[in-house]
Amino acid sequence: MKVLKFIGIGIVGIIALILIIAMIVPKDYTISVSTTINKPQVVVFDYVKMIKNQEKYSVWVMKDPNVKIEYAGIDGTVGAKSSWVSLDDNVGVGSQQITKMSDSRIDVALHFEKPMKGDNTAATIVEAISDDQTKLTSEFYGHADYPLNLMSFVFKGFIKKDQEQNLANVKKILESQP
């Protein structure tokens, strides 16, 4: 009986420690990845501002060849929106809409319905390094309420890996064009 009591106290202690750690972990987080593309800034910007082009480079879109995507508004402008429905939980159900745009930045609002509900934002930043080199940055701004914020370390790893692949795909596509 003493062993069971000791195990029970140990389990309660571990759970309490995890919940205390979750109190310290930030609820808001940013994931930012960048790459250099050997093309002029305007070429890179004109490509990534078009939501429909994500069909060619986004790992999330490519995970389900049967994903249903609908577009609304004028692509590449504020208000343009894509909505998707997929039976694959890696893709799920959601939408993204361009909310703000300048000559070097595109901000989008992300809305997820499945597999988990949530609202986040993201940005694509396109900065000229030289006349024919561009720094492309993808940023994701997330939020996780307590105690799920403890899991943000796991979410960040998955999202960062996919963001890096998306940028590598854009780089390959654009640098292969004459």
C-alpha positions as protocol buffer text, in pm:
chain_id: "A"
residue {
  index: 1
  type: MET
  ca { x: 0 y: 0 z: 0 }
}
residue {
  index: 2
  type: LYS
  ca { x: 288 y: 240 z: 73 }
}
residue {
  index: 3
  type: VAL
  ca { x: 419 y: 180 z: -279 }
}
residue {
  index: 4
  type: LEU
  ca { x: 80 y: 268 z: -435 }
}
residue {
  index: 5
  type: LYS
  ca { x: 57 y: 579 z: -217 }
}
residue {
  index: 6
  type: PHE
  ca { x: 411 y: 680 z: -322 }
}
residue {
  index: 7
  type: ILE
  ca { x: 327 y: 623 z: -692 }
}
residue {
  index: 8
  type: GLY
  ca { x: 4 y: 826 z: -656 }
}
residue {
  index: 9
  type: ILE
  ca { x: 187 y: 1115 z: -490 }
}
residue {
  index: 10
  type: GLY
  ca { x: 452 y: 1097 z: -764 }
}
residue {
  index: 11
  type: ILE
  ca { x: 192 y: 1114 z: -1042 }
}
residue {
  index: 12
  type: VAL
  ca { x: 13 y: 1408 z: -876 }
}
residue {
  index: 13
  type: GLY
  ca { x: 350 y: 1581 z: -834 }
}
residue {
  index: 14
  type: ILE
  ca { x: 441 y: 1535 z: -1200 }
}
residue {
  index: 15
  type: ILE
  ca { x: 103 y: 1668 z: -1315 }
}
residue {
  index: 16
  type: ALA
  ca { x: 137 y: 1968 z: -1081 }
}
residue {
  index: 17
  type: LEU
  ca { x: 489 y: 2036 z: -1213 }
}
residue {
  index: 18
  type: ILE
  ca { x: 368 y: 2022 z: -1575 }
}
residue {
  index: 19
  type: LEU
  ca { x: 84 y: 2264 z: -1498 }
}
residue {
  index: 20
  type: ILE
  ca { x: 325 y: 2502 z: -1321 }
}
residue {
  index: 21
  type: ILE
  ca { x: 564 y: 2492 z: -1620 }
}
residue {
  index: 22
  type: ALA
  ca { x: 270 y: 2565 z: -1851 }
}
residue {
  index: 23
  type: MET
  ca { x: 205 y: 2883 z: -1647 }
}
residue {
  index: 24
  type: ILE
  ca { x: 552 y: 3006 z: -1742 }
}
residue {
  index: 25
  type: VAL
  ca { x: 549 y: 2910 z: -2110 }
}
residue {
  index: 26
  type: PRO
  ca { x: 434 y: 3202 z: -2330 }
}
residue {
  index: 27
  type: LYS
  ca { x: 88 y: 3173 z: -2482 }
}
residue {
  index: 28
  type: ASP
  ca { x: 185 y: 3369 z: -2793 }
}
residue {
  index: 29
  type: TYR
  ca { x: 463 y: 3261 z: -3025 }
}
residue {
  index: 30
  type: THR
  ca { x: 616 y: 3349 z: -3360 }
}
residue {
  index: 31
  type: ILE
  ca { x: 777 y: 3109 z: -3602 }
}
residue {
  index: 32
  type: SER
  ca { x: 997 y: 3277 z: -3862 }
}
residue {
  index: 33
  type: VAL
  ca { x: 1201 y: 3117 z: -4141 }
}
residue {
  index: 34
  type: SER
  ca { x: 1384 y: 3278 z: -4432 }
}
residue {
  index: 35
  type: THR
  ca { x: 1563 y: 3190 z: -4752 }
}
residue {
  index: 36
  type: THR
  ca { x: 1748 y: 3379 z: -5023 }
}
residue {
  index: 37
  type: ILE
  ca { x: 1614 y: 3357 z: -5377 }
}
residue {
  index: 38
  type: ASN
  ca { x: 1824 y: 3455 z: -5674 }
}
residue {
  index: 39
  type: LYS
  ca { x: 1554 y: 3662 z: -5840 }
}
residue {
  index: 40
  type: PRO
  ca { x: 1458 y: 4032 z: -5817 }
}
residue {
  index: 41
  type: GLN
  ca { x: 1227 y: 4132 z: -5531 }
}
residue {
  index: 42
  type: VAL
  ca { x: 938 y: 4222 z: -5762 }
}
residue {
  index: 43
  type: VAL
  ca { x: 944 y: 3875 z: -5924 }
}
residue {
  index: 44
  type: VAL
  ca { x: 934 y: 3701 z: -5586 }
}
residue {
  index: 45
  type: PHE
  ca { x: 665 y: 3932 z: -5450 }
}
residue {
  index: 46
  type: ASP
  ca { x: 444 y: 3899 z: -5758 }
}
residue {
  index: 47
  type: TYR
  ca { x: 462 y: 3520 z: -5724 }
}
residue {
  index: 48
  type: VAL
  ca { x: 396 y: 3479 z: -5350 }
}
residue {
  index: 49
  type: LYS
  ca { x: 116 y: 3738 z: -5333 }
}
residue {
  index: 50
  type: MET
  ca { x: -101 y: 3509 z: -5547 }
}
residue {
  index: 51
  type: ILE
  ca { x: -283 y: 3268 z: -5313 }
}
residue {
  index: 52
  type: LYS
  ca { x: -354 y: 3030 z: -5600 }
}
residue {
  index: 53
  type: ASN
  ca { x: 23 y: 2977 z: -5647 }
}
residue {
  index: 54
  type: GLN
  ca { x: 26 y: 2795 z: -5312 }
}
residue {
  index: 55
  type: GLU
  ca { x: -111 y: 2495 z: -5502 }
}
residue {
  index: 56
  type: LYS
  ca { x: 240 y: 2467 z: -5654 }
}
residue {
  index: 57
  type: TYR
  ca { x: 452 y: 2508 z: -5341 }
}
residue {
  index: 58
  type: SER
  ca { x: 254 y: 2465 z: -5017 }
}
residue {
  index: 59
  type: VAL
  ca { x: 318 y: 2133 z: -4846 }
}
residue {
  index: 60
  type: TRP
  ca { x: -19 y: 2167 z: -4673 }
}
residue {
  index: 61
  type: VAL
  ca { x: -204 y: 2182 z: -5004 }
}
residue {
  index: 62
  type: MET
  ca { x: 7 y: 1902 z: -5151 }
}
residue {
  index: 63
  type: LYS
  ca { x: -61 y: 1666 z: -4858 }
}
residue {
  index: 64
  type: ASP
  ca { x: -407 y: 1591 z: -4999 }
}
residue {
  index: 65
  type: PRO
  ca { x: -445 y: 1570 z: -5377 }
}
residue {
  index: 66
  type: ASN
  ca { x: -823 y: 1557 z: -5323 }
}
residue {
  index: 67
  type: VAL
  ca { x: -846 y: 1880 z: -5122 }
}
residue {
  index: 68
  type: LYS
  ca { x: -1130 y: 2106 z: -5237 }
}
residue {
  index: 69
  type: ILE
  ca { x: -1020 y: 2469 z: -5262 }
}
residue {
  index: 70
  type: GLU
  ca { x: -1245 y: 2765 z: -5339 }
}
residue {
  index: 71
  type: TYR
  ca { x: -1121 y: 3116 z: -5414 }
}
residue {
  index: 72
  type: ALA
  ca { x: -1299 y: 3446 z: -5361 }
}
residue {
  index: 73
  type: GLY
  ca { x: -1201 y: 3800 z: -5446 }
}
residue {
  index: 74
  type: ILE
  ca { x: -923 y: 3918 z: -5675 }
}
residue {
  index: 75
  type: ASP
  ca { x: -616 y: 3701 z: -5617 }
}
residue {
  index: 76
  type: GLY
  ca { x: -310 y: 3892 z: -5501 }
}
residue {
  index: 77
  type: THR
  ca { x: -509 y: 4178 z: -5347 }
}
residue {
  index: 78
  type: VAL
  ca { x: -641 y: 4263 z: -5001 }
}
residue {
  index: 79
  type: GLY
  ca { x: -959 y: 4064 z: -4943 }
}
residue {
  index: 80
  type: ALA
  ca { x: -861 y: 3768 z: -5163 }
}
residue {
  index: 81
  type: LYS
  ca { x: -952 y: 3446 z: -4985 }
}
residue {
  index: 82
  type: SER
  ca { x: -905 y: 3073 z: -5021 }
}
residue {
  index: 83
  type: SER
  ca { x: -1111 y: 2817 z: -4833 }
}
residue {
  index: 84
  type: TRP
  ca { x: -1029 y: 2447 z: -4821 }
}
residue {
  index: 85
  type: VAL
  ca { x: -1197 y: 2124 z: -4720 }
}
residue {
  index: 86
  type: SER
  ca { x: -1002 y: 1802 z: -4680 }
}
residue {
  index: 87
  type: LEU
  ca { x: -1080 y: 1469 z: -4518 }
}
residue {
  index: 88
  type: ASP
  ca { x: -707 y: 1443 z: -4434 }
}
residue {
  index: 89
  type: ASP
  ca { x: -648 y: 1574 z: -4080 }
}
residue {
  index: 90
  type: ASN
  ca { x: -307 y: 1706 z: -4191 }
}
residue {
  index: 91
  type: VAL
  ca { x: -495 y: 1955 z: -4410 }
}
residue {
  index: 92
  type: GLY
  ca { x: -837 y: 1983 z: -4244 }
}
residue {
  index: 93
  type: VAL
  ca { x: -1090 y: 2258 z: -4303 }
}
residue {
  index: 94
  type: GLY
  ca { x: -1017 y: 2628 z: -4297 }
}
residue {
  index: 95
  type: SER
  ca { x: -951 y: 2950 z: -4482 }
}
residue {
  index: 96
  type: GLN
  ca { x: -697 y: 3224 z: -4532 }
}
residue {
  index: 97
  type: GLN
  ca { x: -759 y: 3582 z: -4636 }
}
residue {
  index: 98
  type: ILE
  ca { x: -519 y: 3859 z: -4731 }
}
residue {
  index: 99
  type: THR
  ca { x: -580 y: 4135 z: -4476 }
}
residue {
  index: 100
  type: LYS
  ca { x: -300 y: 4380 z: -4551 }
}
residue {
  index: 101
  type: MET
  ca { x: -42 y: 4429 z: -4821 }
}
residue {
  index: 102
  type: SER
  ca { x: 247 y: 4660 z: -4899 }
}
residue {
  index: 103
  type: ASP
  ca { x: 520 y: 4639 z: -5165 }
}
residue {
  index: 104
  type: SER
  ca { x: 715 y: 4398 z: -4947 }
}
residue {
  index: 105
  type: ARG
  ca { x: 473 y: 4230 z: -4706 }
}
residue {
  index: 106
  type: ILE
  ca { x: 153 y: 4026 z: -4722 }
}
residue {
  index: 107
  type: ASP
  ca { x: -47 y: 3965 z: -4403 }
}
residue {
  index: 108
  type: VAL
  ca { x: -312 y: 3692 z: -4388 }
}
residue {
  index: 109
  type: ALA
  ca { x: -575 y: 3586 z: -4137 }
}
residue {
  index: 110
  type: LEU
  ca { x: -596 y: 3210 z: -4092 }
}
residue {
  index: 111
  type: HIS
  ca { x: -909 y: 3036 z: -3972 }
}
residue {
  index: 112
  type: PHE
  ca { x: -911 y: 2666 z: -3888 }
}
residue {
  index: 113
  type: GLU
  ca { x: -1221 y: 2453 z: -3831 }
}
residue {
  index: 114
  type: LYS
  ca { x: -1075 y: 2100 z: -3837 }
}
residue {
  index: 115
  type: PRO
  ca { x: -893 y: 1912 z: -3701 }
}
residue {
  index: 116
  type: MET
  ca { x: -881 y: 2188 z: -3436 }
}
residue {
  index: 117
  type: LYS
  ca { x: -1056 y: 2523 z: -3426 }
}
residue {
  index: 118
  type: GLY
  ca { x: -838 y: 2829 z: -3416 }
}
residue {
  index: 119
  type: ASP
  ca { x: -755 y: 3169 z: -3556 }
}
residue {
  index: 120
  type: ASN
  ca { x: -401 y: 3282 z: -3627 }
}
residue {
  index: 121
  type: THR
  ca { x: -217 y: 3521 z: -3852 }
}
residue {
  index: 122
  type: ALA
  ca { x: 80 y: 3489 z: -4082 }
}
residue {
  index: 123
  type: ALA
  ca { x: 296 y: 3714 z: -4296 }
}
residue {
  index: 124
  type: THR
  ca { x: 516 y: 3679 z: -4599 }
}
residue {
  index: 125
  type: ILE
  ca { x: 795 y: 3936 z: -4613 }
}
residue {
  index: 126
  type: VAL
  ca { x: 986 y: 3996 z: -4937 }
}
residue {
  index: 127
  type: GLU
  ca { x: 1301 y: 4211 z: -4904 }
}
residue {
  index: 128
  type: ALA
  ca { x: 1549 y: 4302 z: -5177 }
}
residue {
  index: 129
  type: ILE
  ca { x: 1908 y: 4208 z: -5092 }
}
residue {
  index: 130
  type: SER
  ca { x: 2042 y: 4328 z: -5427 }
}
residue {
  index: 131
  type: ASP
  ca { x: 1901 y: 4384 z: -5776 }
}
residue {
  index: 132
  type: ASP
  ca { x: 1870 y: 4010 z: -5834 }
}
residue {
  index: 133
  type: GLN
  ca { x: 1861 y: 3860 z: -5486 }
}
residue {
  index: 134
  type: THR
  ca { x: 1567 y: 3857 z: -5247 }
}
residue {
  index: 135
  type: LYS
  ca { x: 1521 y: 3749 z: -4887 }
}
residue {
  index: 136
  type: LEU
  ca { x: 1187 y: 3568 z: -4848 }
}
residue {
  index: 137
  type: THR
  ca { x: 1058 y: 3528 z: -4493 }
}
residue {
  index: 138
  type: SER
  ca { x: 754 y: 3333 z: -4377 }
}
residue {
  index: 139
  type: GLU
  ca { x: 616 y: 3416 z: -4032 }
}
residue {
  index: 140
  type: PHE
  ca { x: 341 y: 3243 z: -3839 }
}
residue {
  index: 141
  type: TYR
  ca { x: 192 y: 3406 z: -3529 }
}
residue {
  index: 142
  type: GLY
  ca { x: 30 y: 3155 z: -3299 }
}
residue {
  index: 143
  type: HIS
  ca { x: -154 y: 3150 z: -2969 }
}
residue {
  index: 144
  type: ALA
  ca { x: -229 y: 2859 z: -2738 }
}
residue {
  index: 145
  type: ASP
  ca { x: -431 y: 2898 z: -2419 }
}
residue {
  index: 146
  type: TYR
  ca { x: -316 y: 2747 z: -2089 }
}
residue {
  index: 147
  type: PRO
  ca { x: -236 y: 2456 z: -2048 }
}
residue {
  index: 148
  type: LEU
  ca { x: -220 y: 2376 z: -2421 }
}
residue {
  index: 149
  type: ASN
  ca { x: 52 y: 2640 z: -2453 }
}
residue {
  index: 150
  type: LEU
  ca { x: 290 y: 2371 z: -2323 }
}
residue {
  index: 151
  type: MET
  ca { x: 229 y: 2187 z: -2651 }
}
residue {
  index: 152
  type: SER
  ca { x: 332 y: 2491 z: -2856 }
}
residue {
  index: 153
  type: PHE
  ca { x: 687 y: 2350 z: -2866 }
}
residue {
  index: 154
  type: VAL
  ca { x: 554 y: 2054 z: -3065 }
}
residue {
  index: 155
  type: PHE
  ca { x: 333 y: 2271 z: -3291 }
}
residue {
  index: 156
  type: LYS
  ca { x: 623 y: 2506 z: -3359 }
}
residue {
  index: 157
  type: GLY
  ca { x: 845 y: 2221 z: -3474 }
}
residue {
  index: 158
  type: PHE
  ca { x: 590 y: 2091 z: -3724 }
}
residue {
  index: 159
  type: ILE
  ca { x: 502 y: 2435 z: -3857 }
}
residue {
  index: 160
  type: LYS
  ca { x: 866 y: 2543 z: -3891 }
}
residue {
  index: 161
  type: LYS
  ca { x: 956 y: 2228 z: -4086 }
}
residue {
  index: 162
  type: ASP
  ca { x: 667 y: 2286 z: -4327 }
}
residue {
  index: 163
  type: GLN
  ca { x: 746 y: 2659 z: -4362 }
}
residue {
  index: 164
  type: GLU
  ca { x: 1107 y: 2572 z: -4452 }
}
residue {
  index: 165
  type: GLN
  ca { x: 988 y: 2328 z: -4718 }
}
residue {
  index: 166
  type: ASN
  ca { x: 744 y: 2584 z: -4859 }
}
residue {
  index: 167
  type: LEU
  ca { x: 1026 y: 2837 z: -4897 }
}
residue {
  index: 168
  type: ALA
  ca { x: 1251 y: 2574 z: -5055 }
}
residue {
  index: 169
  type: ASN
  ca { x: 972 y: 2494 z: -5302 }
}
residue {
  index: 170
  type: VAL
  ca { x: 926 y: 2864 z: -5393 }
}
residue {
  index: 171
  type: LYS
  ca { x: 1302 y: 2902 z: -5437 }
}
residue {
  index: 172
  type: LYS
  ca { x: 1321 y: 2599 z: -5666 }
}
residue {
  index: 173
  type: ILE
  ca { x: 1022 y: 2714 z: -5875 }
}
residue {
  index: 174
  type: LEU
  ca { x: 1140 y: 3073 z: -5918 }
}
residue {
  index: 175
  type: GLU
  ca { x: 1509 y: 2998 z: -5973 }
}
residue {
  index: 176
  type: SER
  ca { x: 1420 y: 2741 z: -6242 }
}
residue {
  index: 177
  type: GLN
  ca { x: 1241 y: 3011 z: -6443 }
}
residue {
  index: 178
  type: PRO
  ca { x: 1445 y: 3206 z: -6701 }
}
